Amino acid sequence: MISYRAATREDLPTLFSIEAELYPIDAWSLDIFDSEFDGIPDTRYYVVAESDEIIGYAGLFSPLAGEVADIQTMTVVKCEQGKGIGKALLKLLVIEALRREAPDVLLEVREDNASAIGLYQRAGFEEISRRKNYYAPGIHAIIMAAPSHLLKAWLTR
Ligand SMILES: CC(C)(COP(=O)(O)OP(=O)(O)OC[C@H]1O[C@@H](n2cnc3c(N)ncnc32)[C@H](O)[C@@H]1OP(=O)(O)O)[C@@H](O)C(=O)NCCC(=O)NCCS
């Protein structure tokens, strides 16, 4: 059975090992993950598990009521991708950002990441800018944003 819950520091080693496997070039270090937990309550991380085994995670930075929120990360292990789990994680982040009255939600995504870009576009995100060499030399980022009214509409679809 698949379940979603808030992440805890005890999950960090598992998140880090999934991260290292999925992002060979630009994986977050254990220290970065740890500092995200220092950021609570401004940050909020979720994990998705199947029979207690973590198969994905997602994180949000949403500092104060009324401020723009940022999606920090979204990851589903390879063998579980394409089954709707990423979409469910994104919904959790969006629900939390809207609860904190974020007027917009922003994110960065690799320009060659078609599946992630497709997921975000369906939710209402649009490209607003690009950052060259953001992930590594030659690996650029697209910055996407979605206003709260489009995200609310997506949640009800
Ligand atoms: C990106 C990622 C989180 C998506 O999670 P997922 O569980 O595979 O995605 P889902 O199965 O929930 O699919 C979500 C939507 O994306 C769409 N999608 C999937 N692949 C697509 C593609 N190649 N092009 C366009 N849309 C695509 C699906 O159709 C689905 O939309 P729908 O339900 O409205 O039809 C996951 O693939 C992943 O972890 N990838 C590696 C890490 C990564 O790149 N993370 C994103 C960092 S910004």
PDBQT file of the ligand as one rigid body, heavy atoms in Angstrom, charges set to zero:
ROOT
HETATM    1  C1  LIG A 201       9.689  14.102 -12.444  1.00  0.00    +0.000 C 
HETATM    2  C2  LIG A 201       9.102  13.009 -11.554  1.00  0.00    +0.000 C 
HETATM    3  C3  LIG A 201       9.114  13.504 -10.115  1.00  0.00    +0.000 C 
HETATM    4  C4  LIG A 201       7.646  12.757 -11.976  1.00  0.00    +0.000 C 
HETATM    5  O1  LIG A 201       7.112  11.750 -11.156  1.00  0.00    +0.000 OA
HETATM    6  P1  LIG A 201       6.285  10.524 -11.785  1.00  0.00    +0.000 P 
HETATM    7  O2  LIG A 201       5.716   9.760 -10.656  1.00  0.00    +0.000 OA
HETATM    8  O3  LIG A 201       7.154   9.801 -12.727  1.00  0.00    +0.000 OA
HETATM    9  O4  LIG A 201       5.168  11.333 -12.586  1.00  0.00    +0.000 OA
HETATM   10  P2  LIG A 201       3.623  10.952 -12.744  1.00  0.00    +0.000 P 
HETATM   11  O5  LIG A 201       3.502   9.501 -13.073  1.00  0.00    +0.000 OA
HETATM   12  O6  LIG A 201       2.901  11.447 -11.552  1.00  0.00    +0.000 OA
HETATM   13  O7  LIG A 201       3.212  11.811 -14.015  1.00  0.00    +0.000 OA
HETATM   14  C5  LIG A 201       2.825  13.119 -13.834  1.00  0.00    +0.000 C 
HETATM   15  C6  LIG A 201       2.363  13.753 -15.114  1.00  0.00    +0.000 C 
HETATM   16  O8  LIG A 201       3.486  13.973 -15.976  1.00  0.00    +0.000 OA
HETATM   17  C7  LIG A 201       3.147  13.535 -17.270  1.00  0.00    +0.000 C 
HETATM   18  N1  LIG A 201       4.345  13.059 -17.937  1.00  0.00    +0.000 N 
HETATM   19  C8  LIG A 201       5.095  12.009 -17.594  1.00  0.00    +0.000 A 
HETATM   20  N2  LIG A 201       6.110  11.869 -18.471  1.00  0.00    +0.000 NA
HETATM   21  C9  LIG A 201       5.962  12.870 -19.382  1.00  0.00    +0.000 A 
HETATM   22  C10 LIG A 201       6.702  13.292 -20.526  1.00  0.00    +0.000 A 
HETATM   23  N3  LIG A 201       7.792  12.615 -20.948  1.00  0.00    +0.000 N 
HETATM   24  N4  LIG A 201       6.269  14.392 -21.206  1.00  0.00    +0.000 NA
HETATM   25  C11 LIG A 201       5.164  15.055 -20.800  1.00  0.00    +0.000 A 
HETATM   26  N5  LIG A 201       4.428  14.714 -19.713  1.00  0.00    +0.000 NA
HETATM   27  C12 LIG A 201       4.844  13.647 -19.028  1.00  0.00    +0.000 A 
HETATM   28  C13 LIG A 201       2.170  12.412 -17.060  1.00  0.00    +0.000 C 
HETATM   29  O9  LIG A 201       1.389  12.266 -18.200  1.00  0.00    +0.000 OA
HETATM   30  C14 LIG A 201       1.383  12.890 -15.867  1.00  0.00    +0.000 C 
HETATM   31  O10 LIG A 201       0.365  13.764 -16.222  1.00  0.00    +0.000 OA
HETATM   32  P3  LIG A 201      -1.187  13.332 -16.194  1.00  0.00    +0.000 P 
HETATM   33  O11 LIG A 201      -1.402  12.456 -15.013  1.00  0.00    +0.000 OA
HETATM   34  O12 LIG A 201      -1.928  14.611 -16.125  1.00  0.00    +0.000 OA
HETATM   35  O13 LIG A 201      -1.372  12.579 -17.460  1.00  0.00    +0.000 OA
HETATM   36  C15 LIG A 201       9.899  11.676 -11.669  1.00  0.00    +0.000 C 
HETATM   37  O14 LIG A 201       9.871  11.242 -12.984  1.00  0.00    +0.000 OA
HETATM   38  C16 LIG A 201      11.330  11.782 -11.192  1.00  0.00    +0.000 C 
HETATM   39  O15 LIG A 201      11.613  11.630 -10.012  1.00  0.00    +0.000 OA
HETATM   40  N6  LIG A 201      12.278  11.989 -12.111  1.00  0.00    +0.000 N 
HETATM   41  C17 LIG A 201      13.697  12.045 -11.779  1.00  0.00    +0.000 C 
HETATM   42  C18 LIG A 201      14.003  13.189 -10.838  1.00  0.00    +0.000 C 
HETATM   43  C19 LIG A 201      13.544  14.494 -11.393  1.00  0.00    +0.000 C 
HETATM   44  O16 LIG A 201      13.833  14.814 -12.541  1.00  0.00    +0.000 OA
HETATM   45  N7  LIG A 201      12.825  15.301 -10.570  1.00  0.00    +0.000 N 
HETATM   46  C20 LIG A 201      12.319  16.608 -10.951  1.00  0.00    +0.000 C 
HETATM   47  C21 LIG A 201      13.266  17.672 -10.551  1.00  0.00    +0.000 C 
HETATM   48  S1  LIG A 201      12.627  19.289 -10.970  1.00  0.00    +0.000 SA
ENDROOT
TORSDOF 0
